[in-house]
Amino acid sequence: MERAAEKAKGHTTGATSDLGAYLRARRAQVTPEQAGLTTAPGPRRTPGLRREELATLAGISIDYYVRLERGKETHPGPTVVDALARALLLDASEHRHLRELASRAAYAPEAPPPEPGHTLRPQLMVLLESVRPNAAYVVSRTLDLLAFNPGALRLFAGLADWPPPRRNFARYAFLHPLARDVLDDWDEQARACVGRLRALAGIEPDAPDLADLVGELLAKSPDFADLWNRFDVKPHAPDPKTFHHPDVGDLHLGYESMPLEHSHKQRFVVFFAEPGTSDHDKLILLDAERGEPGLDIEETRLSRRRAAD
């Protein structure tokens, strides 16, 4: 458990080390050209920014910046944090993550980590049922699948083969043998899964459930380890998603992910299509209780109408 927790925090311990690790990782990903610097000809030992270059861009002393990276300085003010974010070309989500790390470095909480938050309100089951045949589900803050309607479970082909405790979307993306074939934008979905877990590690680094999941994925997936060490915290883009489903063929679906206000960091996710389209017809097939490949679409529609009458 201790080793997994250490891995989940980027092979460092302590809030100040998390901040330093994030600064080092982001600095390595910004080239001098991207930052608007003119460099001398010849090879560089690192393709990213040097410490002194970043300090100059942020308007702080090199000594102060080195102490930040090494965890010797634990109280960077908002002005310094914002200047570093600009120099590192961070977007809004990355900037917010840097602020959270800086705040935790200054005031590291001693309270125990919160409960995983797997308790579901009964109203959510009604909501999942109401959006059928669109595929919808509820996930925990660590991407555990907590509740779903029939089409959602079948949309991610092969996920139903796993027992409920193992149904987690990061685990599916990196460890399920069908995931790369089913998810057309596997690279983007995998990156977003890691980004969500990395952002969570910035505010709940000692959460046992997070440490266990990240430790498992680091041990079993080199792709996950590579993305984890990039410290990317960008969320999913709200773009349409394409699935290559082995039973119903290709689906091109709209996508929305919404936080649930009265649940502990749970999210409601729905994939949808306009009624009357071929994609909606395929959602009807996935939503059918029997779910056999090739089930007649019109027959399924009629049976659903009869059930509603």
PAMARMAR-945611 format. One record per residue: residue number from 1; residue in three letters; chain; x, y, z of N, C-alpha, C in turn. Coordinates in pm, whole numbers. Layout:
<atoms>
ATOM    k    r  c     n_x     n_y     n_z    ca_x    ca_y    ca_z     c_x     c_y     c_z
ATOM  NUM  ALA  A       X       Y       Z       X       Y       Z       X       Y       Z
...
</atoms>
This chain:
<atoms>
ATOM    k    r  c     n_x     n_y     n_z    ca_x    ca_y    ca_z     c_x     c_y     c_z
ATOM    1  MET  A      82    -121       0       0       0       0      86     126       0
ATOM    2  GLU  A     192     129      82     278     246      87     344     271     -48
ATOM    3  ARG  A     387     162    -114     450     180    -244     351     234    -346
ATOM    4  ALA  A     228     182    -343     126     231    -436      97     378    -412
ATOM    5  ALA  A      87     417    -285      60     557    -255     173     646    -302
ATOM    6  GLU  A     295     599    -287     410     677    -332     406     694    -483
ATOM    7  LYS  A     372     586    -555     362     596    -701     252     691    -741
ATOM    8  ALA  A     140     687    -669      27     772    -704      61     919    -692
ATOM    9  LYS  A     163     951    -617     204    1091    -603     326    1122    -688
ATOM   10  GLY  A     353    1042    -789     461    1073    -881     596    1037    -826
ATOM   11  HIS  A     604     930    -742     729     884    -683     788     986    -587
ATOM   12  THR  A     702    1071    -525     747    1166    -426     655    1156    -306
ATOM   13  THR  A     696    1214    -196     611    1217     -79     601    1360     -30
ATOM   14  GLY  A     482    1395      21     462    1527      76     408    1625     -23
ATOM   15  ALA  A     332    1723      30     267    1822     -56     368    1907    -132
ATOM   16  THR  A     479    1945     -66     577    2029    -134     645    1953    -247
ATOM   17  SER  A     668    1821    -229     727    1742    -336     634    1731    -455
ATOM   18  ASP  A     501    1724    -430     405    1720    -539     415    1847    -623
ATOM   19  LEU  A     426    1962    -558     439    2088    -630     567    2091    -712
ATOM   20  GLY  A     678    2050    -653     805    2049    -726     803    1954    -843
ATOM   21  ALA  A     743    1836    -823     736    1739    -933     654    1792   -1048
ATOM   22  TYR  A     545    1861   -1017     460    1918   -1122     535    2026   -1200
ATOM   23  LEU  A     604    2113   -1129     681    2219   -1196     788    2159   -1287
ATOM   24  ARG  A     858    2057   -1239     962    1995   -1321     902    1932   -1447
ATOM   25  ALA  A     790    1862   -1430     729    1793   -1544     679    1893   -1647
ATOM   26  ARG  A     616    2000   -1604     563    2098   -1699     675    2178   -1764
ATOM   27  ARG  A     780    2208   -1689     895    2280   -1745     959    2201   -1859
ATOM   28  ALA  A     965    2069   -1843    1027    1985   -1945     946    1979   -2073
ATOM   29  GLN  A     819    2019   -2068     732    2008   -2184     717    2139   -2261
ATOM   30  VAL  A     784    2245   -2216     778    2375   -2286     914    2403   -2347
ATOM   31  THR  A     919    2419   -2477    1046    2450   -2543    1073    2599   -2535
ATOM   32  PRO  A    1198    2640   -2546    1228    2784   -2547    1154    2857   -2659
ATOM   33  GLU  A    1141    2791   -2774    1071    2855   -2886     925    2881   -2851
ATOM   34  GLN  A     861    2785   -2787     722    2805   -2746     707    2919   -2647
ATOM   35  ALA  A     809    2936   -2563     805    3042   -2462     850    3177   -2517
ATOM   36  GLY  A     891    3181   -2643     934    3306   -2705    1077    3345   -2677
ATOM   37  LEU  A    1160    3247   -2639    1300    3275   -2609    1388    3248   -2731
ATOM   38  THR  A    1495    3323   -2742    1596    3300   -2844    1712    3225   -2779
ATOM   39  THR  A    1747    3111   -2833    1852    3029   -2772    1977    3028   -2859
ATOM   40  ALA  A    2086    3002   -2796    2213    2993   -2868    2214    2867   -2953
ATOM   41  PRO  A    2282    2870   -3067    2291    2750   -3150    2366    2639   -3078
ATOM   42  GLY  A    2338    2516   -3121    2404    2401   -3060    2307    2320   -2976
ATOM   43  PRO  A    2347    2200   -2941    2259    2110   -2866    2235    2159   -2723
ATOM   44  ARG  A    2118    2124   -2670    2083    2150   -2530    2070    2016   -2458
ATOM   45  ARG  A    2101    2017   -2331    2089    1893   -2254    1943    1857   -2231
ATOM   46  THR  A    1856    1955   -2232    1713    1929   -2216    1636    2005   -2322
ATOM   47  PRO  A    1534    1942   -2383    1454    2014   -2483    1362    2117   -2421
ATOM   48  GLY  A    1333    2104   -2292    1244    2197   -2225    1317    2317   -2172
ATOM   49  LEU  A    1247    2393   -2089    1306    2513   -2030    1402    2478   -1918
ATOM   50  ARG  A    1511    2553   -1910    1600    2542   -1795    1537    2616   -1677
ATOM   51  ARG  A    1585    2585   -1557    1531    2652   -1438    1546    2803   -1447
ATOM   52  GLU  A    1665    2846   -1490    1689    2990   -1495    1601    3058   -1601
ATOM   53  GLU  A    1571    2988   -1709    1484    3045   -1812    1342    3062   -1760
ATOM   54  LEU  A    1293    2960   -1689    1158    2970   -1635    1151    3079   -1528
ATOM   55  ALA  A    1253    3087   -1443    1254    3190   -1341    1250    3329   -1403
ATOM   56  THR  A    1327    3349   -1510    1328    3478   -1579    1191    3509   -1638
ATOM   57  LEU  A    1130    3412   -1703     999    3432   -1764     893    3466   -1659
ATOM   58  ALA  A     906    3405   -1541     808    3429   -1435     840    3552   -1350
ATOM   59  GLY  A     959    3611   -1370     995    3731   -1295    1033    3704   -1151
ATOM   60  ILE  A    1089    3585   -1125    1134    3553    -990    1281    3514    -995
ATOM   61  SER  A    1345    3509    -880    1488    3477    -878    1508    3328    -901
ATOM   62  ILE  A    1622    3293    -957    1653    3152    -982    1663    3078    -850
ATOM   63  ASP  A    1717    3143    -747    1729    3077    -616    1591    3043    -560
ATOM   64  TYR  A    1497    3137    -572    1362    3113    -522    1297    3000    -599
ATOM   65  TYR  A    1315    2998    -731    1252    2893    -810    1311    2756    -776
ATOM   66  VAL  A    1442    2748    -761    1506    2620    -726    1451    2570    -593
ATOM   67  ARG  A    1431    2660    -498    1376    2619    -369    1233    2569    -383
ATOM   68  LEU  A    1158    2627    -476    1023    2577    -502    1027    2434    -554
ATOM   69  GLU  A    1111    2408    -652    1119    2274    -710    1167    2172    -608
ATOM   70  ARG  A    1254    2212    -519    1312    2119    -422    1229    2106    -295
ATOM   71  GLY  A    1118    2181    -287    1032    2172    -170    1083    2250     -51
ATOM   72  LYS  A    1181    2338     -71    1234    2418      39    1149    2542      63
ATOM   73  GLU  A    1081    2588     -39     990    2703     -30     847    2650     -35
ATOM   74  THR  A     767    2679      66     634    2619      77     520    2719      75
ATOM   75  HIS  A     551    2848      53     445    2947      56     449    3039     -67
ATOM   76  PRO  A     444    2985    -187     439    3073    -303     306    3148    -307
ATOM   77  GLY  A     313    3279    -322     192    3359    -324     116    3346    -455
ATOM   78  PRO  A      -9    3393    -460     -89    3385    -583     -23    3451    -702
ATOM   79  THR  A      48    3563    -679     113    3632    -791     222    3545    -852
ATOM   80  VAL  A     299    3478    -767     405    3389    -816     344    3270    -890
ATOM   81  VAL  A     241    3211    -833     176    3096    -897     121    3135   -1033
ATOM   82  ASP  A      56    3248   -1041      -1    3291   -1169     109    3321   -1271
ATOM   83  ALA  A     220    3378   -1224     331    3407   -1316     392    3278   -1369
ATOM   84  LEU  A     406    3179   -1283     458    3049   -1328     363    2983   -1427
ATOM   85  ALA  A     234    2995   -1402     136    2937   -1494     147    3001   -1632
ATOM   86  ARG  A     163    3132   -1636     178    3199   -1766     306    3155   -1835
ATOM   87  ALA  A     415    3148   -1761     543    3110   -1820     541    2967   -1870
ATOM   88  LEU  A     466    2881   -1804     457    2740   -1843     347    2715   -1946
ATOM   89  LEU  A     279    2822   -1987     174    2814   -2090      61    2719   -2048
ATOM   90  LEU  A      24    2723   -1920     -80    2634   -1868    -217    2684   -1911
ATOM   91  ASP  A    -305    2589   -1941    -443    2627   -1969    -518    2640   -1837
ATOM   92  ALA  A    -648    2665   -1843    -725    2695   -1722    -723    2578   -1623
ATOM   93  SER  A    -741    2456   -1672    -744    2341   -1582    -607    2316   -1520
ATOM   94  GLU  A    -500    2332   -1598    -364    2313   -1547    -327    2422   -1447
ATOM   95  HIS  A    -372    2545   -1476    -348    2657   -1385    -417    2631   -1251
ATOM   96  ARG  A    -541    2585   -1256    -615    2555   -1135    -545    2445   -1054
ATOM   97  HIS  A    -493    2346   -1123    -422    2237   -1055    -296    2291    -987
ATOM   98  LEU  A    -223    2380   -1053    -104    2439    -991    -140    2517    -865
ATOM   99  ARG  A    -250    2591    -870    -295    2664    -751    -327    2568    -636
ATOM  100  GLU  A    -393    2457    -669    -428    2359    -565    -303    2299    -501
ATOM  101  LEU  A    -204    2268    -585     -79    2213    -532      -6    2314    -444
ATOM  102  ALA  A      -5    2441    -488      62    2544    -409     -10    2565    -276
ATOM  103  SER  A    -142    2563    -278    -219    2580    -156    -193    2465     -59
ATOM  104  ARG  A    -186    2345    -112    -163    2228     -28     -21    2228      28
ATOM  105  ALA  A      74    2282     -50     212    2290      -1     221    2384     119
ATOM  106  ALA  A     140    2491     116     144    2588     225      64    2542     346
ATOM  107  TYR  A     -46    2474     319    -136    2433     428    -174    2287     407
ATOM  108  ALA  A     -78    2197     421    -104    2055     398    -206    2005     499
ATOM  109  PRO  A    -319    1952     453    -422    1907     546    -380    1781     621
ATOM  110  GLU  A    -423    1771     745    -394    1653     825    -516    1565     843
ATOM  111  ALA  A    -631    1610     792    -753    1531     805    -742    1405     720
ATOM  112  PRO  A    -808    1297     761    -805    1175     680    -873    1198     546
ATOM  113  PRO  A    -836    1122     444    -898    1139     314   -1046    1109     320
ATOM  114  PRO  A   -1127    1172     233   -1271    1149     236   -1306    1007     193
ATOM  115  GLU  A   -1428     967     227   -1475     837     185   -1486     833      32
ATOM  116  PRO  A   -1474     715     -27   -1478     706    -172   -1603     764    -236
ATOM  117  GLY  A   -1717     764    -166   -1837     824    -224   -1904     736    -326
ATOM  118  HIS  A   -1932     611    -289   -1998     518    -380   -2147     505    -352
ATOM  119  THR  A   -2199     580    -255   -2341     574    -225   -2419     652    -330
ATOM  120  LEU  A   -2523     588    -384   -2602     649    -490   -2738     693    -439
ATOM  121  ARG  A   -2780     811    -478   -2915     855    -447   -3015     783    -537
ATOM  122  PRO  A   -3130     741    -486   -3228     668    -567   -3273     744    -691
ATOM  123  GLN  A   -3274     877    -683   -3318     956    -799   -3230     934    -921
ATOM  124  LEU  A   -3104     898    -898   -3014     879   -1011   -3054     758   -1095
ATOM  125  MET  A   -3108     654   -1031   -3154     539   -1106   -3272     575   -1194
ATOM  126  VAL  A   -3359     662   -1143   -3472     710   -1224   -3420     790   -1343
ATOM  127  LEU  A   -3320     873   -1320   -3262     954   -1426   -3199     867   -1534
ATOM  128  LEU  A   -3125     765   -1494   -3062     674   -1590   -3168     605   -1676
ATOM  129  GLU  A   -3276     566   -1614   -3383     499   -1688   -3452     596   -1784
ATOM  130  SER  A   -3465     721   -1744   -3542     817   -1823   -3474     856   -1954
ATOM  131  VAL  A   -3343     842   -1964   -3274     884   -2085   -3256     771   -2186
ATOM  132  ARG  A   -3301     650   -2153   -3291     540   -2250   -3370     575   -2376
ATOM  133  PRO  A   -3322     531   -2495   -3212     437   -2519   -3072     499   -2520
ATOM  134  ASN  A   -3061     629   -2490   -2926     686   -2480   -2850     617   -2367
ATOM  135  ALA  A   -2720     604   -2387   -2636     531   -2293   -2586     626   -2184
ATOM  136  ALA  A   -2620     596   -2060   -2583     685   -1950   -2535     605   -1831
ATOM  137  TYR  A   -2446     667   -1753   -2394     600   -1634   -2345     704   -1534
ATOM  138  VAL  A   -2319     658   -1411   -2265     741   -1305   -2129     684   -1265
ATOM  139  VAL  A   -2030     772   -1254   -1896     728   -1213   -1853     800   -1086
ATOM  140  SER  A   -1766     734   -1012   -1708     795    -894   -1594     888    -934
ATOM  141  ARG  A   -1536     953    -835   -1426    1046    -863   -1304     973    -918
ATOM  142  THR  A   -1290     841    -892   -1180     763    -946   -1221     682   -1068
ATOM  143  LEU  A   -1335     716   -1129   -1384     656   -1253   -1436     514   -1235
ATOM  144  ASP  A   -1475     477   -1114   -1546     351   -1094   -1687     363   -1151
ATOM  145  LEU  A   -1733     259   -1218   -1870     257   -1271   -1964     221   -1156
ATOM  146  LEU  A   -2049     317   -1117   -2136     298   -1001   -2277     255   -1040
ATOM  147  ALA  A   -2328     307   -1150   -2463     275   -1195   -2471     301   -1344
ATOM  148  PHE  A   -2563     233   -1412   -2568     243   -1558   -2704     194   -1606
ATOM  149  ASN  A   -2742     235   -1727   -2855     171   -1794   -2800      67   -1891
ATOM  150  PRO  A   -2883     -18   -1947   -2830    -132   -2026   -2738     -91   -2140
ATOM  151  GLY  A   -2776      13   -2213   -2694      53   -2327   -2556     100   -2290
ATOM  152  ALA  A   -2543     163   -2173   -2412     215   -2133   -2314     102   -2107
ATOM  153  LEU  A   -2359      -2   -2040   -2269    -113   -2011   -2228    -183   -2140
ATOM  154  ARG  A   -2322    -197   -2235   -2291    -267   -2359   -2212    -181   -2456
ATOM  155  LEU  A   -2222     -49   -2443   -2149      39   -2535   -1999      16   -2524
ATOM  156  PHE  A   -1950      -5   -2402   -1808     -34   -2381   -1791    -186   -2385
ATOM  157  ALA  A   -1779    -237   -2504   -1780    -382   -2526   -1676    -452   -2440
ATOM  158  GLY  A   -1719    -556   -2372   -1630    -633   -2287   -1629    -591   -2143
ATOM  159  LEU  A   -1677    -471   -2112   -1676    -424   -1974   -1765    -511   -1885
ATOM  160  ALA  A   -1876    -560   -1942   -1968    -643   -1864   -1905    -776   -1825
ATOM  161  ASP  A   -1798    -818   -1891   -1733    -944   -1858   -1659    -936   -1724
ATOM  162  TRP  A   -1628    -816   -1681   -1557    -798   -1554   -1658    -793   -1439
ATOM  163  PRO  A   -1622    -843   -1322   -1710    -830   -1206   -1726    -683   -1169
ATOM  164  PRO  A   -1841    -646   -1111   -1868    -504   -1081   -1755    -430   -1008
ATOM  165  PRO  A   -1685    -489    -910   -1580    -412    -842   -1464    -371    -932
ATOM  166  ARG  A   -1446    -440   -1045   -1334    -407   -1134   -1375    -312   -1247
ATOM  167  ARG  A   -1501    -278   -1254   -1548    -193   -1365   -1511     -48   -1338
ATOM  168  ASN  A   -1404      -7   -1399   -1347     126   -1383   -1299     169   -1522
ATOM  169  PHE  A   -1327     293   -1561   -1299     332   -1699   -1151     353   -1727
ATOM  170  ALA  A   -1073     390   -1630    -928     394   -1652    -874     253   -1667
ATOM  171  ARG  A    -920     162   -1582    -877      22   -1592    -920     -36   -1728
ATOM  172  TYR  A   -1041      -3   -1773   -1089     -52   -1903   -1000       0   -2015
ATOM  173  ALA  A    -972     130   -2015    -895     191   -2124    -756     130   -2137
ATOM  174  PHE  A    -691     102   -2024    -552      58   -2029    -533     -93   -2021
ATOM  175  LEU  A    -630    -164   -1966    -607    -307   -1942    -701    -399   -2017
ATOM  176  HIS  A    -814    -351   -2067    -905    -441   -2137    -857    -463   -2280
ATOM  177  PRO  A    -853    -586   -2329    -801    -612   -2464    -885    -554   -2576
ATOM  178  LEU  A   -1012    -520   -2551   -1097    -464   -2657   -1094    -312   -2663
ATOM  179  ALA  A   -1044    -247   -2561   -1061    -102   -2548   -1004     -24   -2667
ATOM  180  ARG  A    -886     -59   -2712    -824      18   -2821    -899       0   -2953
ATOM  181  ASP  A    -967    -112   -2969   -1047    -132   -3089   -1181     -61   -3079
ATOM  182  VAL  A   -1241     -60   -2961   -1374      -1   -2943   -1367     151   -2944
ATOM  183  LEU  A   -1270     210   -2876   -1260     355   -2862   -1182     414   -2979
ATOM  184  ASP  A   -1252     485   -3065   -1187     542   -3183   -1077     641   -3143
ATOM  185  ASP  A   -1105     721   -3042   -1005     820   -2995    -940     769   -2867
ATOM  186  TRP  A    -888     647   -2873    -831     588   -2752    -726     679   -2690
ATOM  187  ASP  A    -640     739   -2770    -534     825   -2716    -593     937   -2630
ATOM  188  GLU  A    -699    1002   -2683    -760    1113   -2610    -832    1064   -2485
ATOM  189  GLN  A    -905     954   -2496    -978     903   -2380    -881     856   -2271
ATOM  190  ALA  A    -773     791   -2313    -674     746   -2216    -608     865   -2147
ATOM  191  ARG  A    -573     967   -2225    -510    1086   -2168    -604    1154   -2068
ATOM  192  ALA  A    -733    1164   -2104    -828    1230   -2016    -849    1151   -1887
ATOM  193  CYS  A    -851    1019   -1895    -863     937   -1774    -746     964   -1679
ATOM  194  VAL  A    -626     964   -1734    -508     990   -1652    -512    1132   -1596
ATOM  195  GLY  A    -556    1227   -1680    -564    1365   -1633    -657    1381   -1515
ATOM  196  ARG  A    -772    1312   -1519    -866    1322   -1408    -805    1261   -1280
ATOM  197  LEU  A    -737    1148   -1293    -675    1086   -1176    -559    1171   -1123
ATOM  198  ARG  A    -482    1229   -1215    -369    1313   -1173    -419    1437   -1101
ATOM  199  ALA  A    -528    1497   -1150    -585    1614   -1082    -636    1576    -943
ATOM  200  LEU  A    -697    1459    -932    -746    1412    -803    -629    1389    -707
ATOM  201  ALA  A    -518    1336    -758    -401    1314    -674    -346    1445    -618
ATOM  202  GLY  A    -371    1555    -688    -324    1684    -638    -398    1732    -516
ATOM  203  ILE  A    -523    1687    -498    -601    1734    -383    -630    1622    -282
ATOM  204  GLU  A    -618    1497    -323    -637    1384    -232    -522    1283    -249
ATOM  205  PRO  A    -400    1324    -226    -286    1236    -256    -278    1111    -169
ATOM  206  ASP  A    -343    1114     -54    -334    1000      38    -457     911      37
ATOM  207  ALA  A    -547     932     -59    -668     852     -66    -632     708    -102
ATOM  208  PRO  A    -666     610     -19    -625     471     -46    -680     415    -176
ATOM  209  ASP  A    -806     447    -209    -863     390    -332    -791     442    -455
ATOM  210  LEU  A    -754     570    -454    -678     627    -565    -539     564    -574
ATOM  211  ALA  A    -473     549    -460    -338     490    -459    -341     348    -511
ATOM  212  ASP  A    -443     270    -472    -452     131    -519    -471     125    -670
ATOM  213  LEU  A    -560     208    -722    -587     207    -866    -464     250    -945
ATOM  214  VAL  A    -403     361    -905    -286     411    -978    -170     313    -966
ATOM  215  GLY  A    -152     255    -848     -46     156    -832     -65      37    -924
ATOM  216  GLU  A    -189     -11    -937    -217    -123   -1027    -187     -87   -1172
ATOM  217  LEU  A    -231      30   -1215    -212      70   -1355     -65      99   -1386
ATOM  218  LEU  A       7     156   -1291     150     177   -1312     224      45   -1329
ATOM  219  ALA  A     181     -55   -1254     249    -185   -1259     215    -262   -1386
ATOM  220  LYS  A      95    -242   -1440      49    -325   -1550      51    -258   -1687
ATOM  221  SER  A      58    -126   -1691      48     -57   -1821     159      46   -1838
ATOM  222  PRO  A     257      20   -1925     359     121   -1955     300     248   -2014
ATOM  223  ASP  A     190     235   -2090     127     354   -2148      72     444   -2037
ATOM  224  PHE  A      11     383   -1938     -39     462   -1825      78     531   -1753
ATOM  225  ALA  A     185     457   -1729     301     514   -1658     357     634   -1734
ATOM  226  ASP  A     363     623   -1866     416     733   -1947     327     857   -1934
ATOM  227  LEU  A     196     839   -1943     105     952   -1932     102    1008   -1790
ATOM  228  TRP  A     110     921   -1691     108     966   -1552     225    1059   -1523
ATOM  229  ASN  A     339    1029   -1577     459    1109   -1551     464    1239   -1631
ATOM  230  ARG  A     364    1262   -1716     355    1389   -1788     281    1496   -1707
ATOM  231  PHE  A     213    1456   -1601     141    1550   -1515      38    1632   -1592
ATOM  232  ASP  A     -26    1571   -1689    -129    1640   -1767    -261    1628   -1692
ATOM  233  VAL  A    -332    1740   -1673    -458    1738   -1598    -575    1791   -1681
ATOM  234  LYS  A    -560    1797   -1812    -668    1847   -1896    -785    1749   -1895
ATOM  235  PRO  A    -909    1800   -1886   -1026    1712   -1886   -1062    1668   -2028
ATOM  236  HIS  A   -1163    1582   -2038   -1217    1541   -2167   -1265    1663   -2246
ATOM  237  ALA  A   -1242    1665   -2375   -1305    1764   -2461   -1450    1721   -2487
ATOM  238  PRO  A   -1545    1815   -2485   -1687    1778   -2504   -1720    1755   -2651
ATOM  239  ASP  A   -1640    1678   -2719   -1660    1653   -2861   -1737    1522   -2881
ATOM  240  PRO  A   -1802    1505   -2995   -1866    1376   -3025   -1763    1263   -3020
ATOM  241  LYS  A   -1810    1146   -2981   -1724    1029   -2968   -1765     921   -3067
ATOM  242  THR  A   -1666     849   -3117   -1691     739   -3210   -1651     607   -3144
ATOM  243  PHE  A   -1740     509   -3157   -1716     375   -3104   -1721     275   -3219
ATOM  244  HIS  A   -1630     179   -3220   -1632      70   -3317   -1680     -54   -3242
ATOM  245  HIS  A   -1810     -75   -3244   -1868    -179   -3160   -1876    -311   -3234
ATOM  246  PRO  A   -1834    -421   -3173   -1832    -550   -3243   -1971    -604   -3277
ATOM  247  ASP  A   -2077    -557   -3209   -2211    -609   -3235   -2295    -521   -3327
ATOM  248  VAL  A   -2286    -390   -3313   -2374    -301   -3391   -2299    -213   -3490
ATOM  249  GLY  A   -2167    -223   -3495   -2091    -143   -3589   -2051      -8   -3530
ATOM  250  ASP  A   -2018      86   -3617   -1969     217   -3572   -2084     305   -3523
ATOM  251  LEU  A   -2059     374   -3412   -2153     472   -3359   -2082     606   -3344
ATOM  252  HIS  A   -2151     713   -3383   -2099     849   -3368   -2196     922   -3274
ATOM  253  LEU  A   -2154     947   -3152   -2245     990   -3047   -2204    1122   -2985
ATOM  254  GLY  A   -2306    1201   -2948   -2280    1318   -2867   -2239    1275   -2728
ATOM  255  TYR  A   -2174    1366   -2655   -2118    1330   -2524   -2133    1447   -2428
ATOM  256  GLU  A   -2182    1418   -2308   -2187    1517   -2201   -2148    1450   -2069
ATOM  257  SER  A   -2071    1522   -1989   -2031    1474   -1856   -2058    1586   -1757
ATOM  258  MET  A   -2141    1557   -1655   -2188    1661   -1564   -2164    1621   -1419
ATOM  259  PRO  A   -2110    1711   -1337   -2095    1681   -1194   -2232    1676   -1127
ATOM  260  LEU  A   -2247    1587   -1031   -2371    1574    -955   -2358    1654    -826
ATOM  261  GLU  A   -2440    1754    -812   -2422    1852    -706   -2432    1792    -566
ATOM  262  HIS  A   -2521    1696    -547   -2545    1644    -412   -2479    1509    -389
ATOM  263  SER  A   -2384    1473    -470   -2311    1348    -454   -2162    1377    -447
ATOM  264  HIS  A   -2088    1295    -373   -1947    1324    -350   -1865    1301    -476
ATOM  265  LYS  A   -1848    1407    -553   -1763    1406    -672   -1803    1299    -774
ATOM  266  GLN  A   -1927    1260    -774   -1977    1170    -878   -2014    1251   -1002
ATOM  267  ARG  A   -2011    1182   -1117   -2044    1248   -1243   -2148    1165   -1317
ATOM  268  PHE  A   -2236    1235   -1386   -2336    1172   -1472   -2289    1190   -1616
ATOM  269  VAL  A   -2273    1079   -1688   -2220    1081   -1824   -2325    1021   -1917
ATOM  270  VAL  A   -2345    1085   -2032   -2443    1033   -2128   -2387    1043   -2269
ATOM  271  PHE  A   -2407     936   -2347   -2378     934   -2491   -2512     927   -2562
ATOM  272  PHE  A   -2533    1013   -2660   -2667    1026   -2718   -2659    1048   -2868
ATOM  273  ALA  A   -2774    1026   -2933   -2786    1048   -3077   -2926    1100   -3106
ATOM  274  GLU  A   -2941    1172   -3214   -3070    1228   -3253   -3164    1116   -3298
ATOM  275  PRO  A   -3287    1113   -3247   -3383    1010   -3290   -3401    1010   -3442
ATOM  276  GLY  A   -3415     891   -3496   -3433     875   -3639   -3305     854   -3716
ATOM  277  THR  A   -3191     872   -3651   -3063     850   -3718   -3019     706   -3700
ATOM  278  SER  A   -2925     664   -3784   -2874     528   -3772   -2802     507   -3639
ATOM  279  ASP  A   -2738     613   -3587   -2671     600   -3458   -2773     578   -3346
ATOM  280  HIS  A   -2886     645   -3355   -2991     624   -3255   -3047     483   -3264
ATOM  281  ASP  A   -3062     433   -3386   -3107     295   -3404   -3012     196   -3336
ATOM  282  LYS  A   -2884     223   -3348   -2786     133   -3287   -2789     142   -3134
ATOM  283  LEU  A   -2818     262   -3083   -2836     274   -2939   -2956     194   -2892
ATOM  284  ILE  A   -3062     191   -2973   -3180     110   -2940   -3141     -38   -2930
ATOM  285  LEU  A   -3060     -83   -3023   -3015    -222   -3019   -2935    -252   -2892
ATOM  286  LEU  A   -2844    -161   -2857   -2764    -182   -2737   -2851    -176   -2611
ATOM  287  ASP  A   -2956     -96   -2616   -3042     -78   -2500   -3139    -194   -2481
ATOM  288  ALA  A   -3164    -274   -2588   -3260    -383   -2580   -3221    -479   -2468
ATOM  289  GLU  A   -3319    -524   -2392   -3289    -609   -2277   -3216    -736   -2317
ATOM  290  ARG  A   -3256    -795   -2433   -3188    -917   -2478   -3053    -884   -2538
ATOM  291  GLY  A   -3048    -776   -2618   -2922    -727   -2671   -2854    -818   -2771
ATOM  292  GLU  A   -2931    -906   -2843   -2865    -992   -2939   -2817    -912   -3059
ATOM  293  PRO  A   -2700    -943   -3115   -2656    -878   -3237   -2758    -905   -3348
ATOM  294  GLY  A   -2788    -802   -3427   -2877    -819   -3541   -3024    -815   -3507
ATOM  295  LEU  A   -3063    -782   -3384   -3204    -773   -3347   -3271    -668   -3434
ATOM  296  ASP  A   -3389    -698   -3484   -3458    -609   -3576   -3490    -476   -3507
ATOM  297  ILE  A   -3452    -364   -3568   -3466    -234   -3505   -3613    -196   -3489
ATOM  298  GLU  A   -3694    -219   -3595   -3834    -183   -3587   -3906    -264   -3479
ATOM  299  GLU  A   -3873    -392   -3470   -3933    -477   -3367   -3898    -424   -3228
ATOM  300  THR  A   -3774    -381   -3212   -3732    -328   -3083   -3806    -199   -3050
ATOM  301  ARG  A   -3820    -111   -3150   -3894      13   -3129   -4038     -14   -3085
ATOM  302  LEU  A   -4106    -107   -3155   -4245    -139   -3123   -4258    -196   -2983
ATOM  303  SER  A   -4165    -283   -2945   -4172    -342   -2812   -4153    -236   -2705
ATOM  304  ARG  A   -4067    -137   -2731   -4048     -29   -2634   -4172      58   -2623
ATOM  305  ARG  A   -4239      83   -2739   -4361     162   -2735   -4472      91   -2659
ATOM  306  ARG  A   -4485     -42   -2680   -4586    -119   -2611   -4562    -116   -2460
ATOM  307  ALA  A   -4434    -123   -2423   -4401    -120   -2281   -4435      13   -2217
ATOM  308  ALA  A   -4425     120   -2298   -4453     254   -2246   -4602     282   -2237
ATOM  309  ASP  A   -4684     211   -2315   -4829     236   -2316   -4898     179   -2191
</atoms>
